[in-house]
Amino acid sequence: MPESSSRNKKKTEKVKAEKTPKKPRTQSRVWVAPLMVACWLLGLIWLVVFYVAGQNIPVMKDLGNWNLLIGMGLIAVGFVVSTQWV
């Protein structure tokens, strides 16, 4: 027994309605690598300065051990930004 033409139309309409997939980026944005490296270096410098001379710098002295969170947070931000690098 032959199929009705309405069944065939539904299948072809669904195929046409699908969107074509986006092409993936092949190049990184210009700001990603410099920001990533800057966050890593700034976090590292923050931690080194805190350990070497943290008690002599007024702002760092007031922050206490929060300086560790600031330094590690900057490094973590660098890793988050690195996920945008292609």
C-alpha positions as CSV (number, residue, x, y, z in Angstrom):
1,M,0.0,0.0,0.0
2,P,1.5,3.4,-1.0
3,E,2.2,6.0,1.7
4,S,0.4,9.3,1.6
5,S,2.3,12.4,0.4
6,S,1.6,14.2,3.7
7,R,4.0,11.9,5.5
8,N,6.9,12.7,3.1
9,K,6.3,16.4,3.4
10,K,6.7,16.4,7.1
11,K,10.1,14.7,6.9
12,T,11.5,17.1,4.3
13,E,10.2,20.2,6.2
14,K,12.2,19.1,9.4
15,V,15.4,18.7,7.4
16,K,15.0,22.2,5.8
17,A,14.3,23.8,9.2
18,E,17.7,22.8,10.7
19,K,20.2,25.6,10.9
20,T,23.7,25.2,9.5
21,P,26.3,25.0,12.3
22,K,28.5,28.0,13.0
23,K,32.1,27.8,11.9
24,P,34.5,27.6,14.8
25,R,36.9,30.5,15.4
26,T,40.4,29.8,13.9
27,Q,42.0,32.8,15.5
28,S,42.1,34.2,19.1
29,R,41.0,37.6,20.0
30,V,43.9,40.0,20.2
31,W,43.4,40.9,23.9
32,V,43.3,37.3,25.2
33,A,47.0,36.4,25.4
34,P,48.2,39.7,26.8
35,L,45.5,39.7,29.5
36,M,46.2,36.1,30.4
37,V,49.9,36.7,30.9
38,A,49.3,40.0,32.7
39,C,47.0,38.3,35.2
40,W,49.5,35.6,35.9
41,L,52.4,37.9,36.3
42,L,50.5,40.4,38.5
43,G,49.3,37.6,40.7
44,L,52.8,36.2,41.0
45,I,54.3,39.6,41.8
46,W,51.6,40.3,44.3
47,L,52.4,37.0,46.2
48,V,56.1,37.6,46.1
49,V,55.9,41.1,47.3
50,F,53.5,40.0,50.1
51,Y,56.0,37.3,51.3
52,V,59.1,39.5,51.0
53,A,57.9,42.9,52.2
54,G,54.2,42.6,53.1
55,Q,54.7,43.8,56.6
56,N,56.3,47.0,55.5
57,I,53.6,48.0,53.0
58,P,50.6,49.7,54.7
59,V,47.9,48.3,52.4
60,M,49.2,44.8,52.4
61,K,49.7,44.9,56.1
62,D,46.0,45.8,56.6
63,L,44.8,43.1,54.3
64,G,46.8,40.3,56.1
65,N,46.2,36.9,54.7
66,W,43.6,38.2,52.2
67,N,46.7,39.0,50.1
68,L,47.0,35.3,49.3
69,L,43.4,35.2,48.0
70,I,44.1,38.3,45.8
71,G,47.3,36.8,44.4
72,M,45.8,33.4,43.7
73,G,42.6,35.0,42.4
74,L,44.6,36.9,39.8
75,I,46.3,33.7,38.7
76,A,42.9,32.0,38.6
77,V,41.5,34.8,36.4
78,G,44.5,34.2,34.1
79,F,43.5,30.6,33.7
80,V,39.9,31.4,33.1
81,V,40.9,33.9,30.4
82,S,43.2,31.2,28.9
83,T,40.1,29.2,28.0
84,Q,39.3,31.8,25.4
85,W,42.6,31.4,23.6
86,V,42.4,29.3,20.4
